[in-house]
Structures are given as structure tokens and as C-alpha cells.
Amino acid sequence: MQFITKETLDKYVGDKSIIELDVILDLIVHEFGISMPLESKPTDEQRKKMTKAISENEEIIEQIRSARTNRDETFSSYSGDEDDFDKLVLEVNDGRL
């Protein structure tokens, strides 16, 4: 297991009671040679905009239909949740999207 000493940690954070994320990431990059991209979860508003953009794009809808038609039965699903994927495909096929 990799570790740092308290002295090294103090070099980066000092005596702060609140440590900013970029300080922690800088410490990880410099001390461990590990780089991590930051990603945040989309907000509800962003999720709604993405869903709307996808549902209004006929090419994407056709890809979903094609994926369902050409689905390899030995592969469990094309998304992280098979029930959600099946629900989406049904909505697409029913013309609700």
C-alpha cells in the first residue's frame, strides 16, 4: 500500500480544516504519480436536456431499435440495467420517445 507521511501531507494542506479537492488531486498526482479525471454526476436539469436531445434524435432512436433487433442473446444487456434498457426500447417502439 502506498502512503505519505504527515509531514508531506502538511506540505500540501498545512493546518487547514477544509481541504479543496484540487489540492488533494495535486498531492495524489505528485506523490503517487496517479492522474484522475474529475467527473461529476449530471444535475436533474442536465439529465432532462440530454434525455430530450436523445429522444429527438432519429439516428439514436434507430440505433436503439437496431440494437434491440440485433441483440446477442448471450450478452445480458446493452446498458447497466437490463430492465431499464427494455423499458426504453418498448417506449421507442411504441412511439412514446
C-alpha positions as semicolon CSV with decimal commas, in nm:
position;residue;x (nm);y (nm);z (nm)
1;M;0,000;0,000;0,000
2;Q;0,130;0,342;-0,090
3;F;0,131;0,610;0,177
4;I;0,257;0,957;0,257
5;T;0,392;1,093;0,580
6;K;0,214;1,352;0,789
7;E;0,491;1,597;0,701
8;T;0,425;1,550;0,330
9;L;0,053;1,591;0,385
10;D;0,116;1,906;0,586
11;K;0,323;2,042;0,295
12;Y;0,010;2,032;0,080
13;V;-0,268;2,112;0,324
14;G;-0,098;2,286;0,615
15;D;-0,329;2,332;0,909
16;K;-0,643;2,388;0,705
17;S;-0,966;2,243;0,839
18;I;-1,115;2,240;0,489
19;I;-0,910;2,097;0,202
20;E;-1,005;2,175;-0,156
21;L;-1,034;1,887;-0,400
22;D;-0,772;2,028;-0,637
23;V;-0,518;2,025;-0,350
24;I;-0,588;1,658;-0,282
25;L;-0,564;1,572;-0,652
26;D;-0,238;1,765;-0,681
27;L;-0,100;1,569;-0,387
28;I;-0,203;1,236;-0,545
29;V;-0,050;1,328;-0,882
30;H;0,281;1,446;-0,737
31;E;0,326;1,190;-0,462
32;F;0,186;0,878;-0,626
33;G;0,213;0,955;-0,998
34;I;-0,156;0,882;-1,046
35;S;-0,375;1,110;-1,253
36;M;-0,751;1,100;-1,213
37;P;-1,002;1,283;-1,430
38;L;-1,278;1,461;-1,244
39;E;-1,630;1,380;-1,345
40;S;-1,944;1,494;-1,175
41;K;-2,291;1,347;-1,193
42;P;-2,522;1,543;-1,418
43;T;-2,784;1,758;-1,249
44;D;-3,152;1,678;-1,299
45;E;-3,173;1,966;-1,546
46;Q;-2,874;1,837;-1,744
47;R;-3,020;1,486;-1,742
48;K;-3,353;1,619;-1,876
49;K;-3,175;1,809;-2,155
50;M;-2,971;1,500;-2,252
51;T;-3,281;1,279;-2,248
52;K;-3,468;1,527;-2,464
53;A;-3,177;1,556;-2,709
54;I;-3,153;1,178;-2,738
55;S;-3,527;1,128;-2,775
56;E;-3,546;1,389;-3,052
57;N;-3,257;1,239;-3,249
58;E;-3,394;0,990;-3,500
59;E;-3,049;0,840;-3,564
60;I;-3,012;0,749;-3,197
61;I;-3,366;0,611;-3,182
62;E;-3,291;0,396;-3,488
63;Q;-2,970;0,271;-3,324
64;I;-3,168;0,168;-3,018
65;R;-3,422;-0,014;-3,234
66;S;-3,142;-0,183;-3,427
67;A;-2,963;-0,282;-3,106
68;R;-3,279;-0,448;-2,980
69;T;-3,338;-0,630;-3,310
70;N;-2,978;-0,744;-3,344
71;R;-2,926;-0,817;-2,978
72;D;-2,694;-1,103;-2,897
73;E;-2,889;-1,320;-2,654
74;T;-2,566;-1,438;-2,490
75;F;-2,491;-1,079;-2,389
76;S;-2,701;-0,977;-2,091
77;S;-2,776;-0,616;-2,192
78;Y;-2,655;-0,305;-2,365
79;S;-2,686;-0,094;-2,052
80;G;-2,609;-0,130;-1,685
81;D;-2,969;-0,226;-1,611
82;E;-3,146;-0,467;-1,843
83;D;-3,493;-0,370;-1,716
84;D;-3,427;-0,001;-1,785
85;F;-3,298;-0,084;-2,131
86;D;-3,602;-0,298;-2,211
87;K;-3,832;-0,019;-2,088
88;L;-3,654;0,234;-2,311
89;V;-3,680;0,006;-2,614
90;L;-4,052;-0,051;-2,551
91;E;-4,109;0,324;-2,529
92;V;-3,917;0,378;-2,851
93;N;-4,110;0,102;-3,029
94;D;-4,441;0,239;-2,901
95;G;-4,351;0,581;-3,036
96;R;-4,351;0,743;-2,693
97;L;-3,999;0,877;-2,747
